[in-house]
Amino acid sequence: MIDVIRAGLLTTIQDLGRHGYRHLGVAMGGALDRLSLEVGNRLVGNRPDAAGLEITFGPTVLRFLRATRVAITGTEFGATLDGKPVYSWWSLPVQAGQELVLQAAKRGMRGYVCIAGGIDVLPMLGSRSTDLAGHFGGLGGRALRDGDRLPVGAPPQRGHLGFTPEAPEFGVKAPAWCKFVLVHEPLRRGRHPSGVPWAVPIRVLQGPEYDSFTEEAHESFWSDEWLVTPNSNRMGYRLAGTELKRTRKNDLLSHAVLPGTIQVPPNGQPIVLMSDAQTTGGYPKIGAVIQADLWKLAQVRLNAAIRFIPTTPYEARQALLEERTYLRQIDAAIAMHEERCARQPAVAAL
């Protein structure tokens, strides 16, 4: 069990989401930064789709009631374990009674705490993810509160010596330090005139209604920087910038939408749909964020800027393949760690 001493601004239980129910109007949900959750689960010996904690900005305090292992991924929190600094992207042994303190995020927006065995709440429609709009999944369909107690599943089976509470710490390279996250665009330095850092590049495919927008809208969409407004949430990022106008203002029938879809309502300000988005919509779709960049978008802070980079379906598939290669490299590194841990008892016996 884990005691939630301080829940923070918005902490929810999330896994990789619900699949196969969109035709019934059920949102996919799940972690907004899926890559961070997958890496965190690998670091504690879980399946990649195990449930962990998605912490939005923090601060958060957790107390562990039994010895286990944890991993913090996503943004950097300046975390401490019983007052001792610990770092993101590391697999950390935790003893019974210790407290993990995560301060407010230093950069980025979301972090993930994965625990060996995963958060063991009741699955709903094949997932433990919290659907805040539908009020189901997770812990009572809501964000965590101070004083909550979370059940944890059985730790990895015997034989996984690298993930026991006695095994040494180990870490992996964060995605931000890897070449596969780089986006080819002109290098820019300094700060945006508004005072915020330069915009985060997000790769986008043209949407079905792209040609219904004016040439000026096309130019603004690709060249302007878009601020993520405070009116954004897990359902969608509402952006502020130049009004995107259409040449034809004909109404559209309600149609299927997916996370990453960029809709443009009548006010001309784009909305990027996120994991908890509705399954249908009637606004024109000017573009779609590629799957490999959705986790980057999830880490953009409110009032920060993004910039859309045109890409092709081939480039989008290649970006996803590079991400999967990164995860396979982590799997190989963890296998080497387990092999070293398995040899240590034999060496000690000699």
N, C-alpha and C positions, 0 to 999 in steps of 0.2 A: 504494500500500500504506500501511497504518497500523500502527504498532507500539503494542501495548498495554503501556505501562510499568507501570501500576498498574490492575488491573481493578476494584477496589472490592468492596463487599459482594455485589452481585448485578447484573452487567451482562450483558445478552443481546442478540442480534440479533433484531429484531422488525420486521415490516411490518404490514399490516392483516389478516393471518390467512388461514386456509384456509377456503374456502367450497365447499359441495357434498359434504362427506364425513361429515357428522354421522350419516347413516343407517348408516355403516360403523363408528361408534364413535370417529371422529377428532375431537378437540376443535378448535374454531375457532382458539384461540390468538391471537397477534398482540399489538400494543401494548395495554396496559391503558388508557392515556390516548391514545385514537386521535386526538383533536382536536389534541393537541400534535404528534404525529408528522405529521399532514397539513399543519399550518402549517409545521413545520420543513422538510419536503420542498419546499413551495412556495418557501421562502426561498432555496433553493439550486438551483432550476430543475428539480427532479426531478418525476416523477409522484407523485401523493399516496400511492400504495401502495408506494413504494420502501422498501427495508430500511434501517433506521438502528439506533442503539444505544439500548436502554432501560437507563438507569442508576438503580438503586434506592439512593437515599440518598447514594451515593458513599463516599469520595473516589475519583477516577479520573484517570489521567494518560495522554494519547495523544500520540504523535509522528507527524507527517505527513511522508511521504517524497517528496511532490511538491506543487507549488503547487495549491491547490484553493480551495473555499469551504465553510464549515461554518455551521451554525445550531444554537443551543442553545435548546430550548423546554422547557415543563413548569415544574418548580420552579426556584428561584434557587439557584445553586451558589457564588456569589462566584468565578466563573471568571476565569482569567488566561491570556493567550497570550504566552509568553515573558516572563512577569512583568507584563505590562500588563493591567489590568482589561478584561474584555469582558463583555457583557451578554446575557441571554436575550432571545429574540424578535428577534434581529438576524441579518442575513446578513453573515458576516465573511470577508474574504479571508485565506488562510493561505499562507505560503510554505514551500518545502521545508525540512525540518529543524526547524520550529517545534514547540513543545510546548504542548498545551492542558491546563491543570490545572483540575480541578473539585473544589472542596473539598466537605466534607459539606454536604448540603442545608440551607439556612437555614430553609426552611419547605416544606411539602408533602413528598412521598415519592419522586416519580419525575421524571426529566428525560430528554430525548432529544437525541442528537447526530446530526444529519443531515449527510451529506457529498455534494457534487455527484457524481452518478453512482451513489450508493447503495452499500451493502455488497453485494459481488458473490459471495456464497457460492452453492453449488449449490441450486436450488429443489427442494423435496420436496413433492409433491402440490400444486403450484401456488403455493407460498409459501416464503419464506426464513426464516420465523419459527422460533424455537427452541421445541420442545416438550420441556420439562424432564422431564415424567412419561414421555413416550414415547421419550425419548433420540434424537430425530431432528430434522433441520432446524438452521438456524443454523450454528454451527461445532462439528461433532461432536455435536450434540444436547445441549450443555452450556452452562453459564455461562462467560464468558470468564475466562482466567487471565492472570496476569502473564507477559509474554513472548510472548503470541499475536501473530500478524501477520495483518491482515485485508485481503483484496483489495477494491478499489474499482472500480466500473464506469466506463465511459466518461463523461466530463462532458457536459453539455448540448451539442447540436450548435452549430456556428458560426451566428451570427446572434443568439444569446442573449447579447448583450454585457453585460447587467446581472449575469451570473453568472460572469464570468471572474475570475481572481485579481487582475486589474488594476482591476476596477470598484470604485467606492466602497462603503462599508458602507451598509446601510439596514435599517430595522426596521419592525415593525408593532405595533399595540396588542395586548397580551396579553388573553386572554379574561376574566381576572379584573377588567379595567378596563371591561368592556362591560356594557351594560344587560341583554343577553339572559341573563346568568348569574344575575340576581337572582331570588330565589324569594319570593313574597308570603307573609309570615308576620309575626307580631308582632315588633317590634324588641326585642332583648334586649341588655343591656350587662353589663359586668363579666366575671367568671369563674365557671365551674362550681364547685360546692362541693368537688369532688375536687381542684381546683387546675388542671385542664386548661381550655383555652379553651372557649367555648360551642360547642355541637354544630353541625356542618355540616348544613344542610338538604338532604335528598335526596328527590326526588319519587318516589312509589311508586303503582302501580296495585294494586287488590285482586287476589289470586290465586284460583285455582279452588277451593281448600279454605278460603277465608277464613271462610265461614259455619260451618265445623266447630269454630271456636275460640270460647271463652267470651266474654261481653261484657266481663269484666275483662281478658281478653287483648287484645281490640280496643282498649280504652281505653289499656292500657299500650303497645301497639304504636305508637299514634299520638302519645301524650303524653310517654312516657319518652324519655330519651337513652340511646343504646346505645354502649358502648365497643368499639372494634376491638381485639381481643385479639392478643397476640404470636403466637398459634397460627394467624395468617392468612397467606395466600400468594397466588400467582397463580391458584390453583384456586378459592379462596373466602375471604371475610372472615368469620371467626367472631366473633360479637358476644356481649357479656355485658350482662345486665340482668335485668329481671323475668321470671320463668318464664312462658312463654306456654302455657296449658293448653287442651286441646280438650274439647268436650262429647262427642264420639264418638271413641274411640280405635281405630277399625277400621283394619286394615292396608290399605295401598294397593298395587296392582300397580306394578311398575316402569314409569315413563313418561318421556317426553321432557322435558328441561330445557334452558334456555338461559342464557347470561350475563345476570345481572340477577335471575334467579329467587331468591326468598327462601324457603328451606326451613326447616322447624322440626323437628329431630330429637327423640327422646323426652325429652331433658333440658330442652326448652323454650327453648333459646338459639338464636336465628336464625343461619343461614348464608347470606350473599349470594354466589351463584356468580359467578365472574369469568371472564376469557377462557380460561383453561386448564381450566375445569371439565369434568367428565365429561358425557356426552351423555344419560344416563338416571339416574333416581333414584327412590326410593320414599318419601321424606319428604313430608308435606303442604306445599303451597305457599301461604303466607299472603299473598304479594304479589310484585311484580316492580318493580325499579328501572327507570325509563324510560331509553331509550337515550341521551337527551341529558344524563343525569346520571351515567352510568357513569364518564366521565373525571374528574368531581369526586370520586367515591368512590375512584378509584384514587390520588388525591393525599392522602387522609386518612391520617395517620400512625398507627402502632400506639399503642395506649393513648389515642388521641384519641376524641372522641365524635361521633356522627352522630344526626340526628333525622329520622324519616320524615314526609314531608308528603303527605297524600292528594291525588291528582290524577285527572284523567279522561283517557280515550283522546284526546279532542279536544285537551286541553291538552298531552298528550305529543307529539302530532303537531306542534302549533304550536311547541313548544320545539325540536323537531328542525329545523323550517323556519327558525327564527331562527338556529340554529347554522349552517345551510347559507348563510344570508344573510351572516353574518359571514365565511365563507370566500370568498364571491363578492366581498365588499368587499376582501378581501386580494388576490384575483386582479386586481381593477381597479387597486389601488395598485401592484402589481408591474408591471403592463402600463405604467403611467405611468413607473415607474422605468426600464424597458427603453427606452421611447421617449426619455427624456432621455439615456440612455447612447448611443443610436444617433445622436443629434444632436451630441453632443460632438465626434466626429472631424470632422464637417463644419464646425463652428464653428472648430475649431483650424486647418483648412485655409484658412479665410478670413483 
